Amino acid sequence: MKRRRIWISSPVYYVLAAAMLCMAGISFYWSPIAFVIEAVLAVAACIVVLVGEKRFKMHIGSAVRAAKNVLTAQDYEALNTFSIPVAATAEEGDLVWANEVFLQAISGRKDIRGDNVLRFIYPKTLHQVISDHGANVKIQDREYTVHAVRTIRGYVLYFIDDTYYKEINRQYNERRPVVAIMAFDNREELARDSSGMEDARIASEVESVLTQWALDMGGFLKKLSGGRFLMMTDEAHIVAAKEKRFEILDKVREIKTLENRRATVSIGVGRGAADLQESEHWARQALDMALGRGGDQVAVKQKDDMYEFFGGLSKGVEKRDKVRTRVIAATLSDHINASDVVLIMGHKFSDLDSVGSAVGMWSAVTKGLGREAFIVIDREQSLAKQIIVSMEKVTQDRKIFIEPWEAQAMITGRTLLIVVDTHSPTFVESPDVLRQVPRVVVIDHHRMMVKHIDNAIVFYHEPYASSASEMVAELVQYISSNCLGRVEAEALMAGIMLDTKSFVLKTGVRTFEASAYLRRRGADTVEVKRLFSNSIDTYKAKSQLVSSAEIYNNCAIACSSENIPDIRVASAQAADELLSIQGVTASFVLFQSGNSVSISARSLGDVNVQILMEALGGGGHLTMAGAQLENSTLRDARQQLIVVLNEQLESATQHTM
């Protein structure tokens, strides 16, 4: 209620108080007790009215004195004829004066004395207006920038009408040109299994859909070589496309071959660049990022290497062409021969794929090319100690595995570092080693992360591969096909079996070809199976996690706060085991590790757990991902996971083609 309304309502209060006194007097004749009660209430009401009126008079007096301190006679005359709206307030924000322009343009010529200024600057506050050196407010159909100046007992506010300039700025930002580059990312795969006429039809339909989309976006489309397209549009249409989650991906996916295989495109958008040249460069980087994450998605690059991703819910299509592998193998051999020592390093808490691929590269470097090589590993935190023990038994005459601190002492200007099974600079076994080595090679299969190793002289990234071990098995054949021994072949086979869940998930033709090669090199499947064996304590821990799981929105969630030995192994295996429950599309196992909580996420492909874990600061693959929440408890981590599931699961649970 406005304070000035008290002047209107005060007589009513007095009348009501007098009426209560009269009623109390009348009640004396029929009930003395009722008279006493009513008299007490009537007197109390009169006291409240008198005190309230006195306090309000004091407030008005203070406001008047504040106004006198705020505005001198000269200030009053100058501000009253000022061409912009001006108002003066008391300490609490109550308006005590406003000039004629304010009354006419903002308040509608109404008396505003006693009103609070929040009525005109909401949702901003006086403190925000002062601390932010001005605030933008909208009053009716006009926009103002409000500035406030503090005085002895109040504030003076200036309302600058800059509607025209803000509209011009808005139009400028909305009409800024944006470059987008699109790639028909599975054109070769569809063409391989289609007739020439069918291939032409698919390509024509995809181009037609993209052309129409470009026209709807107020731009144009130009066809480039290699199944790529360039589109020019503006900021306003990109914002509208974002709100629709880039529905062009769904429209392209509706185009199918006679075998019911769907077309997909990847789009890179360069947004907010300084000029068209920079926007085109950003669009290419964004497209590379989209393709590196498996394709069938949109990547929007903005300032400060910020990315937004849309789509990416379907499985990547396997690339059968090994030409790139042969070229990478030749280039890698040249860099190895030019090095004095080669260091090979995987990721933290190395698993069978990380260590297996590292062992395979070590064999190619030492036995195939005759160069000195070492595997950098923290064996205390490794989850693949069986491979380490097996390799040390067959190579007793030489040292293979070294600690990170030992590796740092070996680094020279000609040292080469090969990073396997990760491309994140923060997730490698030793970030210090990565920073010190001048030349780096990356071999990884995980979907591209925004923060990746960007100074690699060779970046062999294949998101369609099942595992890093599969990629290394292919490279080894072109480096030196006879360099692998039985133990090395079994280590690579174990890495493939781990990431494919024994040839169930993400298994393609090249996966079986690599496995066949390893089998020819002496890999024994029985011995590989033994590498997966657990202790009785780990098996019990896994069973306990599975039995304690709960189902939430078709997802299995299990938590463990106990200090269980080999909890990382048990959690990963429990996450795999939970997928065998009927109706479960994804599984999440959370466990406490010091002050942080780790999450192992798995799916059968219906849910992209990579997107879910990225929302929590992690990453991984479509079917296998993880995250680590620092300074968190199990309860808080579980709640954050639930929030992410509620927000993103609906768009993530799309059946892949």
Secondary structure, DSSP 8 states (H G I E B T S, - for coil): --TTHHHHHHHHHHHHHHHHHHHHHHHTTT-HHHHHHHHHHHHHHHHHHHHHHHHHHHHHHHHHHHHHHH--HHHHHHHHT-SS-EEEEETTSBEEEE-HHHHHHTS-S---TT-BTHHHHTTS-HHHHHHTTSEEEEETTEEEEEEEEE-SSEEEEEEEE-HHHHHHHHHHHHT-EEEEEEE-TTHHHHHHTS-HHHHHHHHHHHHHHHHHHHHHTTSEEEE-STTEEEEEEEHHHHHHHHHTT-THHHHHHT-B-TT--B---EEEEE-S-SSHHHHHHHHHHHHHHHHHTTSSEEEEEEGGGEEEEEE--S--------HHHHHHHHHHHHHHHT-S-EEEE-BSS--HHHHHHHHHHHHIIIIIS---EEEE--TTT-S-HHHHHHHHHH-TTS--EE-HHHHHHH--TT-EEEEES---TTTBS-HHHHHH-SEEEEEE-S---SS-----SEEEE-TTSS-HHHHHHHHHHHHHTT---HHHHHHHHHHHHHHHTTTTSS--HHHHHHHHHHHHTT--HHHHHHTT---HHHHHHHHHHHHT-EEETTEEEEEE-S--TTHHHHHHHHHHHHTTSTT--EEEEEEEETTEEEEEEEESSSB-HHHHHHTTT-EE-SSEEEEEETT--HHHHHHHHHHHHHHHHHHHB----
